[in-house]
Amino acid sequence: MITSPAPSSLGLSVFVQGLALSLGLIVAIGAQNAFVLRQGLRREHVGIVVLFCATADAVLITSGVMGMAQALGESRGLARALALAGAVFLALYGWQALRRARHSSQLKAAEDGAGFSRGAALAQAAAFTLLNPHVYLDTVLLVGSIGAQHPAALRVWFVAGASSASLCWFGLLGFGARWLAPWFARPRAWQVLDILIGMTMFAISALLVRHALAGLFHAAPPW
């Protein structure tokens, strides 16, 4: 067991893992992304919408990691079970991404329609973010359980990486909307993204299986 990880090596590795996992889960064609893209195209309350979506993800990820860390600290068997369950989920998610890559899809957000006040824009962002049951499965349960597998000294790196993914993605989507909209409207672009997401999910799934199996023979996780 590594008790004093070097920030320049293990910390960066865990940061990248959190970043890749969060990006793989958040980059998808959905109502929330379409809404952020719409606001970016209209240049309407972009900053506050991006900040809300990224902050909500960061809070959910942090609460998931910290809550799961406490639960997993009390049961190594639960830690292994959640690692294996997460591995299966990510493998299925990766398989679905590769299947999506075989079909044409696109993300569009029309610029027409009535504009929103700041309060209405925030209410819409909150609804698309917090009323989506998948956000709790992804950020709190899945990302939280994976992040909690790391030693306490490395969890902050994982949370930072996963939260940075949300900030970067929503910022890119909102502030780069006019440049990105034609690109997102191309099915080929989403096919490439889905292939990359599928490969990333399979890689992280393999790491989780390795961790779970190692936990059967070692007293401490091999991070």
C-alpha positions, 0 to 999 in steps of 0.5 A, a space after each residue: 500500500 502506498 501511504 504517501 503518494 507523490 503528487 507529481 506521479 500518483 496524484 496526476 494519474 488519479 486526476 486524469 482518471 477522474 477527468 477521463 471518467 467524468 468526460 466519458 459520462 458527461 459527453 453525450 447527446 442529451 437535454 442538458 447539453 442541448 440547453 447549454 448549447 442553446 444558451 451559448 448560441 443565443 449568448 444568453 446568460 451563458 456564464 451563470 448557466 455554465 457555472 451552475 451546471 459545473 458547480 452542481 456536478 462538483 457538489 454531487 461528485 464530492 458528496 458521492 466520493 466522501 459519502 462512499 469513502 465512509 461507507 467503503 471504509 467500513 467494509 472491504 467486501 462492499 468496496 470490492 462489490 462496488 468496484 466489480 459493479 462499476 466495472 460491469 456498468 462501465 463495460 456496458 456503457 462502453 459497449 453502448 457507446 461503440 454501438 452508437 458509433 455505428 449509427 448517425 446522431 447529432 446535437 442541435 439546439 435551435 436559436 429561435 424561440 423566446 429568450 429566458 430571464 436569468 432566473 428562468 435560465 437557472 430554473 431550466 438548468 436546475 431542472 435538466 441537471 437535478 431532475 435527471 435520475 441518471 445524474 445521481 447514478 453517474 456522479 454520486 454512485 458510480 463516480 463516487 464509488 470509484 473515487 472512494 476506492 483511492 486512499 484519502 490523500 488521492 481522493 482530492 485529486 480524483 474529485 478535482 479531475 472529475 469536477 474539471 471535466 464538467 467545468 471544461 465541457 460546459 464551458 466549451 459547450 456554452 462559450 464555444 457554441 457558435 464555433 462548435 455547433 456545426 461540428 456537433 451537427 456532424 454525425 461523424 464527429 459524434 461517432 468518433 467521440 463515441 469510439 473514444 468514450 467506449 475505449 476509455 470506459 473499457 480501460 477504466 473498467 479493466 482497472 476496476 476489475 484489477 483493483 477488485 481482484 487484487 483486493 481478494 488477495 491483499 489487505 490494501 488496494 493496489 493504487 
